[in-house]
Amino acid sequence: MRRILYPGGSLDTGDDIAAAVLEYARQLARSETADTVLVPGRGVEGGTGSVEFLLGPASQLVSEPLAFSGPEIEDAEFVRTLHQRASRLAGGPGRPDPFTGSDLPGATA
């Protein structure tokens, strides 16, 4: 589980969901565009639902590990959709990342 922190709040969600949100936000920022997405997760009171995020060049998101013993929040369709959107923004597989110079996902400078 991960906690996505944003100005004014946080959302607890699954590892794959958090990774997909951050990658999509990164690609939106690189493309100097924005989008809104409903991110599935668990609120501070423990109930599950969705939070609408505005993602773009000015997004300030942090994802941190969360010690939680309950079931992982998963949404394979949501993750797949964000990966597809991020890939389209990046120009598809094989296009080098201007920040890392690599065409490998997750590579760092």
ZIMO-V24103 format. One record per pair of residues at least 4 apart in sequence whose C-alpha atoms are under 8 Angstrom apart, sorted by the first residue. I is the first residue (numbers start at 1). J is the second residue. D is the distance in Angstrom with one decimal. If there is no record, write none. Layout:
I/J/D, I/J/D
//
This chain:
1/12/7.0, 1/13/5.8, 1/14/4.6, 1/15/5.2, 1/65/6.3, 1/66/5.4, 1/67/7.2, 1/68/6.7, 1/72/6.1, 1/73/7.4, 2/12/5.8, 2/13/5.5, 2/14/5.8, 2/15/5.6, 2/18/6.5, 2/63/6.2, 2/64/5.5, 2/65/4.6, 2/66/4.9, 3/10/6.5, 3/11/5.6, 3/12/4.3, 3/13/6.2, 3/18/7.8, 3/62/8.0, 3/63/5.5, 3/64/5.3, 3/65/6.3, 3/66/5.9, 4/10/5.4, 4/11/5.2, 4/12/6.3, 4/13/7.4, 4/18/6.8, 4/61/6.6, 4/62/5.6, 4/63/4.4, 4/64/6.6, 5/9/6.1, 5/10/4.4, 5/11/6.6, 5/61/5.7, 5/62/5.1, 5/63/6.2, 5/64/7.9, 6/10/5.9, 6/60/6.0, 6/61/5.0, 6/62/6.7, 7/60/7.0, 7/61/7.8, 10/43/7.8, 10/44/8.0, 11/41/6.1, 11/42/6.2, 11/43/5.8, 11/44/7.5, 11/51/7.6, 12/41/5.4, 12/42/5.1, 12/43/6.5, 12/66/7.8, 13/17/6.6, 13/18/6.5, 13/40/6.7, 13/41/4.4, 13/42/6.2, 13/72/7.5, 13/73/5.6, 13/74/7.9, 14/18/6.2, 14/41/7.4, 14/72/5.5, 14/73/4.6, 14/74/5.8, 15/19/6.2, 15/72/8.0, 16/20/6.1, 16/74/7.4, 16/79/6.8, 17/21/6.2, 17/39/7.8, 17/40/7.9, 17/74/7.0, 17/75/7.2, 17/78/7.5, 17/79/5.7, 18/22/6.3, 18/63/6.8, 19/23/6.1, 20/24/6.0, 20/79/5.8, 20/82/6.0, 20/83/6.3, 21/25/6.1, 21/39/7.9, 21/82/7.0, 22/26/6.1, 22/61/7.3, 22/63/7.9, 23/27/6.3, 23/83/7.9, 23/86/6.9, 24/28/6.1, 24/82/6.1, 24/83/7.0, 24/85/7.1, 24/86/4.9, 25/29/6.2, 25/55/5.4, 25/56/5.9, 25/57/7.7, 25/59/7.2, 26/30/6.2, 26/56/7.8, 26/57/7.9, 27/31/6.2, 27/86/5.7, 27/89/6.1, 27/90/6.3, 28/32/6.0, 28/33/5.3, 28/34/5.9, 28/35/7.7, 28/55/7.1, 28/56/5.2, 28/57/6.5, 28/86/7.5, 28/89/7.0, 29/33/6.3, 29/34/7.4, 29/56/5.1, 29/57/3.8, 29/58/7.4, 29/59/8.0, 30/57/7.3, 31/89/6.7, 32/56/7.0, 32/57/5.7, 33/56/5.7, 33/57/6.6, 34/54/7.0, 34/55/5.4, 34/56/4.0, 34/57/7.0, 35/54/5.9, 35/55/5.4, 35/56/6.5, 36/52/6.6, 36/53/5.4, 36/54/4.4, 36/55/6.0, 37/52/5.5, 37/53/5.4, 37/54/6.8, 37/55/7.7, 38/50/5.6, 38/51/5.4, 38/52/4.3, 38/53/6.3, 39/50/5.1, 39/51/5.3, 39/52/6.2, 39/53/7.0, 40/48/7.4, 40/49/5.7, 40/50/4.3, 40/51/6.6, 40/73/7.7, 40/75/7.5, 41/48/5.6, 41/49/5.7, 41/50/5.7, 41/51/7.4, 41/73/6.5, 42/46/5.7, 42/47/5.5, 42/48/4.3, 42/49/6.2, 42/50/7.7, 43/47/5.7, 43/48/6.4, 43/49/7.4, 54/59/7.5, 55/59/5.5, 75/79/6.4, 76/80/6.0, 77/81/6.1, 78/82/6.3, 79/83/6.2, 80/84/6.2, 81/85/6.2, 82/86/6.0, 83/87/6.0, 84/88/6.2, 85/89/6.4, 86/90/6.2, 87/91/6.2, 87/92/4.8, 87/93/6.9, 88/92/5.4, 90/95/6.9, 90/97/7.9, 91/95/6.2, 93/103/7.3, 94/103/5.2, 94/104/7.6, 95/103/5.6, 96/100/7.8, 96/101/5.5, 96/102/5.0, 96/103/4.2, 96/104/7.9, 97/101/5.2, 97/102/5.5, 97/103/6.0, 98/102/7.8, 99/109/7.0, 100/107/6.6, 100/108/5.5, 100/109/4.6, 101/109/7.5, 102/107/6.4, 103/107/7.9
//
